[in-house]
Amino acid sequence: MFEDRLQEPVTLQVPEGTFSDGQDSYTEYSACALITDFTQRDINRYGTVKNGKIFLLRCDNEPLPGSRIIYEEKTYDIKDIKICRNLNGETECYRCVVA
């Protein structure tokens, strides 16, 4: 459904563990994405607004909790991951919400 729109090149960083010095280590994978912006408004007396992005991500490796996406030299932490499947039950892409 979105095959022709998943055109933006991004880099997926999947965590692989922690080095002995306490730094996280990541494995990088190339991916293509469709990127949209969203705004979440919290109804309270201050009227806070949170901006974020949704990446529809097609890649060979599944993003895991703690993964990051690099897009246009900016790093985004993935907050939520949902698998998008076709009618046959095969994985088409991953819906990743970043903030």
N, C-alpha and C positions, 0 to 999 in steps of 0.2 A: 504494500500500500504506500509506503514512504520511500521505496527504493531509490527513486530519482531525486529525492530531497535530502538524503543523507550524504551531503557533499562536503561539509566542513571538516578539514583534517584536525584531529585532536590527539593528544597523548594521554593514555590511561596509565596511571601509576598504581600498581597493586602491592600492598604491603607483604613482605616476605619474612619479617622478623625484626629483631633488634640487634644491632652490633654490640660488642662488649663495652663500648664507650657510652651506651645509652641512646645512641642515635637510631632512628628508624631507617630501615632499608626498603627500597621499592624496586620492583621490576617494571620496566616501561614497555608498553605495547602501543602500536599505532592503531587508530580507529577513525571512523567517519561518524559524523553526528549531524542532527538537525537541532538547532538551538533556538529556544524561545525564552522570553523574559516573562516574569510574573511579579505581581505586587500583592502582598498580603497585608490587609489592614486589620489591626487589632482594635476592637471597639472598647476604648477606655477613655478616661478623661484627658489623656495626653494625645490620643489619636496616632499612635505609633504606626509607622509604615515600614515594612521589611521588603527589600527587593531581592530577587534571586533569579536563577535561571533553571530551565529544564533542558537536559540533554537527552535526546533520543539517540542512543549510542549503539552502533553496530561494530562488534569486534569479535575476535576469535576467543578471547578470554573473558570469563565472567567477572564483572566488578564485584569486589567483596566489601563488607563494612570496613571503613578506614581507608578506602581507595581515594585517589585524587584524580582530577582531570586538569590538564594543562591546555589552555586555549588562548591564543594570541598573547603568549608569554605571561599569562596570569594563571595562578594555581587556585583551583576550587576544591574544597573538601566536599565529598559526597555525603549528603544527609539522609537520603532515602533512595532505595533501589527497588524497582518493580520489573518483572520480566514481562515482555510483550510477546505473545504467542499468536501464530496464525491458526486457522481453523483445524489444521491437522495436529496441533499441539506442539509444533516445532518452534523453537525460540527464533524470533525475528530481530528483536533489538532489546535494549535495556533502557528503562525510563529512570534517569538519575536526576534527583533534585539537589541543587547545590545552593548555598547561601553565602 
